[in-house]
Amino acid sequence: MTLLLPRADGTTRPYEPREAPSQVVSGGGSPLTSRTVFSAAHVVADPYADVSPDSPAAVDWDATLAFRRHLWAQGLGVAEAMDTAQRGMGLDWKGAAELITRSAAEAKSVGGAIACGAGTDQLTAAAPDLLTVRSAYEEQLTLVESSGAQVILMASRALAATAKSPDDYLETYGHLLRQASEPVILHWLGPMFDPALTGYWGSEDLDAATDTFLEVIAAHPDKVDGIKISLLDPKREIALRRRLPDGVRCYTGDDFNYPELIAGDEQGFSHALLGIFDPLAPLAAQAVRRLDTGDREAFRACLDPTVALSRHLFQPPTRFYKTGVVFLAWLAGHQNHFTMVGGLQSARSLPHLSHAYELADELGLFPDPLLAESRMKSLLNVYGVQQ
């Protein structure tokens, strides 16, 4: 059937959904070899919970863990309790701690790779001093390590608000890295993802901030597995990865330019830790397996067409990309509702969601296109778009 999809100018246009899914070749969960790839994963809300946007998150744990098994089944690692899981945007520290514990146990049971975010979001008010920030980090670092997961040291809103100079970052991160029992992933999340992180590493001048970031790594290269950089600036990421000490990986978090960054150049490449790989998991795994064979052209041919969808989902305000990610999970049949913790399903417009559906359908992302079409039609009806 033809769907009438609303456009941003207030009109509608006809769209003919595909009837059969594309033939994505599954690797059966076999490990990827040429790149280390993590997908940041969303959480599935409990739609029956009687909560308000200000309530603690009510999570459907069965559906949430089932989605992680889906990611592991593609051969991807899971980056847990990151901003894709609405960390700090509906999911508080208590909920994140339970998510980390449950997901790490699930990873152990299926042999899946997992890395979990450790931050300071138990501090709901401004921290009085750096010692308080450091203590909050230590609490979360201990929990992640005790779960058996790799640690991702997340950028901290509390540190951004409390630090007075680059030296405060050097002191805080130096202490935490000395505390870590295994190498961690350092996470630089740009203000487009979280405005509260403006001026991270002690400066709004990105060149100066980069120098401080690299100084932290250079002082503790044995405690840094890699860096996850999310600045949506491919030239800056490439320049930064070329300055990393030997053995320290760069994990791209650039949801606009990931194919070229993962493919790399004659001087190196980026691994991946991406929110867009949540909806793209089967295609992402297929692409990297082509790269595993040395076929860069096939890798790009598989992944390049997905960029339009990713750029759409991550368009400003970028921090609301999670709405599109969960929307596509619902259309793909990974959950039976389009409800989000904190009520964030309302954060994107119907024209935005309609175009996301169209782009995803054209890519063949939906295992059951007829189910996706039916669910899209039901959403259009709720909004009063007559078919």
C-alpha positions in Angstrom: 0.0 0.0 0.0 1.0 3.6 -0.4 1.6 5.6 2.8 1.1 9.4 3.0 4.1 10.7 4.9 4.1 14.2 6.3 6.8 16.6 5.3 8.3 19.5 7.2 6.4 22.1 5.0 3.1 20.7 6.3 2.2 18.7 3.1 2.2 15.0 2.6 3.8 12.9 0.0 3.1 9.3 -1.1 5.6 6.6 -0.3 5.7 3.0 -1.5 7.2 0.8 1.2 9.3 -2.2 0.2 7.6 -5.5 0.5 10.6 -7.7 1.2 13.6 -7.2 3.4 17.1 -6.8 1.9 19.3 -9.8 2.1 21.8 -8.9 4.8 24.3 -11.7 5.2 24.7 -12.7 8.8 28.0 -13.6 10.3 26.4 -15.8 12.9 28.0 -13.8 15.7 31.5 -14.7 14.6 34.0 -12.2 15.9 35.0 -9.2 13.8 38.8 -9.2 13.2 39.9 -6.0 11.5 38.2 -3.5 13.8 36.9 -3.5 17.4 33.3 -2.4 17.1 30.9 -1.5 20.0 27.3 -0.4 19.5 26.0 1.9 22.2 22.6 0.4 23.1 19.2 2.0 24.0 17.0 0.9 26.9 13.5 -0.3 26.5 11.0 1.5 28.7 8.2 -0.3 30.6 5.1 1.1 28.9 2.8 0.0 31.7 4.6 1.8 34.4 2.6 4.7 36.0 5.4 7.3 35.8 5.9 10.9 34.8 8.9 12.4 33.0 10.4 13.3 36.4 10.1 9.8 37.8 13.0 7.3 38.0 13.2 5.3 34.8 10.9 2.3 34.5 12.8 -0.3 32.3 11.5 -3.4 30.6 14.5 -5.5 31.5 13.5 -8.5 29.4 13.3 -6.5 26.2 16.3 -4.4 27.1 18.5 -7.5 27.5 17.0 -9.2 24.4 18.2 -6.2 22.4 21.7 -6.7 23.7 21.6 -10.3 22.7 20.6 -9.1 19.2 23.7 -6.9 19.0 26.0 -9.7 20.3 24.5 -12.1 17.7 25.8 -9.8 15.0 29.3 -10.0 16.4 29.2 -6.5 17.8 30.3 -5.5 21.3 27.9 -3.5 23.5 28.7 -0.1 25.0 26.4 0.0 28.0 24.9 2.8 30.0 26.1 5.5 27.6 24.2 8.5 26.4 22.3 6.2 23.9 20.8 4.6 26.9 19.5 8.0 27.9 22.1 8.4 30.6 21.4 11.8 32.2 18.3 12.1 30.0 15.8 9.8 31.7 18.1 7.2 33.2 19.6 8.1 36.5 22.6 6.5 38.3 20.4 4.0 40.2 18.9 2.8 36.9 22.3 2.8 35.1 23.9 0.8 37.9 21.2 -1.9 37.6 21.6 -1.8 33.8 25.3 -2.3 34.0 25.0 -5.2 36.5 22.3 -7.0 34.4 24.0 -6.4 31.1 27.4 -7.5 32.3 26.0 -10.7 33.7 24.1 -11.3 30.4 27.4 -10.7 28.4 29.2 -13.2 30.5 26.4 -15.8 29.9 26.6 -15.5 26.1 30.3 -14.6 25.7 29.6 -11.1 24.4 32.0 -8.1 24.6 30.8 -5.3 26.9 32.2 -2.0 28.0 30.2 0.2 30.5 30.1 3.9 31.2 31.4 5.2 34.6 30.6 8.8 35.3 29.4 11.0 38.1 25.7 11.3 37.5 24.8 10.3 41.1 25.7 14.0 41.8 22.4 15.7 41.0 23.5 19.1 42.2 26.7 21.0 41.6 29.7 19.4 43.3 31.3 21.5 46.0 34.8 20.4 45.1 36.9 18.1 42.9 37.2 15.5 45.7 33.4 15.0 45.5 33.6 14.6 41.8 36.5 12.1 42.1 34.6 10.1 44.8 31.6 9.8 42.5 33.8 8.6 39.7 35.4 6.1 42.0 32.1 4.6 43.1 31.0 4.0 39.5 34.5 2.8 38.4 34.3 0.2 41.2 30.9 -1.0 40.2 31.8 -1.4 36.5 35.0 -3.3 37.3 33.2 -5.5 39.8 30.7 -6.4 37.1 33.5 -7.8 34.9 33.0 -5.2 32.2 35.5 -2.9 30.6 35.4 0.7 31.9 34.5 3.7 29.7 35.4 6.8 31.7 32.6 9.1 30.6 32.8 12.9 30.4 31.4 14.4 33.6 28.9 17.3 33.8 30.0 17.7 37.4 33.7 17.9 36.5 32.9 20.4 33.7 31.1 22.6 36.2 33.7 22.3 39.0 37.0 22.3 37.2 38.8 25.7 37.1 41.6 24.8 34.8 43.2 22.1 32.6 45.2 21.0 35.7 42.0 20.0 37.4 41.3 17.5 34.6 44.9 16.2 34.7 44.7 15.7 38.4 41.2 14.0 38.3 41.8 11.7 35.4 45.3 10.9 36.6 44.0 9.7 39.9 41.2 7.6 38.3 43.6 6.0 35.8 45.9 5.0 38.6 42.9 3.5 40.4 41.8 1.5 37.4 42.8 -2.2 37.4 42.6 -2.6 33.6 43.0 -0.2 30.7 39.9 2.0 30.1 38.4 3.8 27.3 38.4 7.6 27.7 35.3 9.4 26.3 35.3 12.9 24.9 31.7 13.8 24.3 31.2 17.1 22.5 28.7 19.8 23.5 26.5 18.9 20.5 25.6 15.7 22.4 25.5 17.4 25.8 25.6 21.2 26.1 26.7 20.8 29.8 30.0 19.5 28.6 31.0 22.8 26.8 34.7 23.6 27.6 35.6 20.1 28.6 39.3 19.5 29.2 39.5 23.1 30.5 39.0 25.1 27.3 36.5 25.9 24.6 39.4 26.1 22.3 39.5 22.6 20.9 43.2 22.7 20.1 44.0 23.5 23.7 41.5 20.9 24.9 43.1 18.3 22.7 46.5 19.0 24.1 45.2 18.5 27.7 43.4 15.3 26.6 46.6 13.9 25.0 48.6 14.9 28.1 46.3 12.7 30.2 46.9 9.8 27.9 50.7 10.3 27.6 51.0 10.2 31.4 49.2 6.8 31.6 49.4 5.0 28.3 49.3 1.6 30.0 46.0 2.4 31.5 44.3 3.7 28.4 42.9 1.1 25.9 41.6 3.8 23.7 39.7 7.0 23.3 36.1 7.5 22.1 35.9 10.9 20.4 32.4 12.3 19.6 33.0 15.8 18.1 31.5 15.2 14.6 34.7 16.6 13.1 36.5 14.0 11.0 39.6 16.1 10.4 40.1 16.7 14.1 39.6 13.0 14.8 42.2 12.0 12.2 44.7 14.5 13.5 44.1 13.3 17.1 44.4 9.6 16.3 47.7 10.3 14.6 49.1 11.7 17.8 48.1 8.8 20.1 50.8 6.7 21.7 51.4 3.3 20.2 48.9 0.8 21.4 46.1 3.4 22.2 43.2 3.0 19.9 40.8 5.6 18.5 37.2 4.6 18.7 35.2 6.9 16.4 32.0 8.3 17.9 31.4 10.4 14.7 27.9 9.5 13.6 28.2 11.7 10.5 31.5 10.4 9.0 32.0 6.9 10.4 32.6 5.0 7.1 35.6 7.0 6.1 37.0 7.0 9.6 36.6 3.2 10.1 38.0 2.5 6.6 41.0 4.7 7.5 44.0 5.8 5.4 47.6 5.0 4.9 48.4 6.3 8.4 45.8 4.4 10.3 42.1 3.9 11.1 39.5 4.3 13.8 37.7 1.5 15.6 34.1 2.2 16.4 31.9 2.9 19.4 28.7 4.3 17.8 25.1 5.0 18.7 24.1 4.7 15.0 25.2 1.0 15.1 22.1 0.3 17.4 19.7 0.4 14.4 22.4 -0.5 11.9 23.8 -3.5 13.7 23.3 -6.2 10.9 24.5 -3.8 8.1 27.4 -2.6 10.3 28.6 -6.1 11.0 28.2 -7.1 7.4 30.3 -4.1 6.3 33.1 -4.8 8.8 33.3 -8.4 7.8 34.0 -7.2 4.2 36.7 -5.1 5.6 38.0 -8.2 7.5 38.7 -9.7 4.0 40.6 -6.5 3.0 37.8 -5.4 0.7 37.6 -1.6 1.5 35.4 -0.9 -1.6 32.8 -3.4 -0.5 32.9 -2.0 3.0 32.2 1.5 1.8 29.6 0.3 -0.6 27.7 -1.4 2.3 28.1 1.4 4.8 28.1 4.7 2.8 24.4 4.5 2.0 23.6 4.5 5.7 25.1 7.9 6.3 22.0 9.8 5.2 19.9 8.1 7.8 22.5 8.7 10.5 22.8 12.3 9.7 19.1 12.7 9.8 18.8 11.0 13.2 21.7 13.0 14.7 20.7 16.4 13.2 20.5 19.2 15.8 19.5 19.2 18.5 21.8 16.1 18.3 21.2 14.9 21.9 17.7 13.9 20.8 18.9 11.2 18.4 17.9 8.6 20.9 14.2 9.2 19.9 14.9 8.1 16.4 17.0 5.1 17.5 14.1 3.8 19.7 11.6 4.5 17.0 13.5 2.4 14.5 13.8 -0.4 17.1 10.0 -0.4 17.4 9.5 -0.5 13.7 12.0 -3.3 13.4 10.2 -5.4 15.9 12.8 -5.3 18.7 10.2 -4.0 21.1 6.4 -3.8 21.0 5.9 -0.1 21.7 7.3 3.3 21.0 7.6 4.6 24.6 10.8 6.0 26.1 12.0 6.7 29.7 11.5 10.3 30.5 8.8 10.6 27.8 11.5 11.3 25.3 9.4 9.8 22.4 8.0 13.3 22.1 11.4 14.9 21.4 11.2 14.5 17.6 8.5 15.7 15.2 6.3 13.4 13.1 7.9 14.7 9.9 11.3 13.8 11.3 10.2 10.3 12.3 8.4 9.8 8.9 11.6 10.6 7.0 13.6 8.3 9.3 11.1 5.5 8.5 11.5 6.2 4.8 15.3 6.2 4.9 15.5 3.0 7.0 13.0 1.2 4.7 15.0 2.2 1.6 18.1 0.6 3.3 16.2 -2.6 4.0 16.7 -2.3 7.7 13.4 -3.8 8.8 13.4 -7.7 9.1 9.7 -7.6 8.5 8.8 -4.6 6.2 5.1 -5.3 6.5 5.2 -5.0 10.3 7.2 -1.7 10.0 4.6 -0.4 7.5 1.7 -1.4 9.8 3.3 0.3 12.8 4.1 3.4 10.8 0.5 3.6 9.7 -0.7 3.3 13.3 1.5 6.2 14.3 0.3 8.3 11.4 -3.3 7.6 12.5 -2.6 8.6 16.1 -1.3 12.0 14.7 -4.4 12.4 12.5 -2.7 11.8 9.2 -5.4 10.2 7.2 -4.3 7.3 4.9 
